[in-house]
Amino acid sequence: MLSAVVGGIGALKGPLHGGAPGPALDMVFEIRDRAKASGKSIAEEADAWVRETVQAGGRIMGFGHRVYKVRDPRADVLAQAAEKLFARAGSASLYEDARTVEQVTLRVLEELKPGRKLQTNVEFYTALVLHGIGLEADLFTPTFAISRVGGWTAHVLEQIKEDRLIRPQSAYVGPTDRKWVSLDQRR
């Protein structure tokens, strides 16, 4: 069981998975600071920031996913939670600025990377909600890991009880009549 939990925690290490909410929130704060310093709007600074980041080959945390090519439905749920949270706290400006950053980022990403379907993922609004409840960014990933430990442990206990490894079942539903094409003949 210890190995399963440690392995799960290890999978969250780094900025591309469990660590993505911190940089997503940092982006919003950096854009807000730039707008304040320059006298420009959040939208103008977000547009410039996204273009600079893409041109430099950087990643924009909270957008896109290696597998999913649609907007993460969890982002919608967390966006609603963030809106209520910040409205009740009387500080809706951070939420509104984040929404502006999101809208501009989606527009610029579609312009600069057409067809890539880089949509908002769960980390963008996770960061806002965790910040809104008072967590420091350094605690975002540990909080996520803690919430997963129960599930990881349940899987291990179930496998021990059944005395066999559980292998998730899946059924391929894609095209089946495809032919292999050598690399030199592909577009």
Summary of the structure (lengths in Angstrom):
residues: 187
radius of gyration: 20.1
end to end distance: 46.7
largest distance: 64.2
contacts: 489
relative contact order: 0.15
helix: 64%
strand: 1%
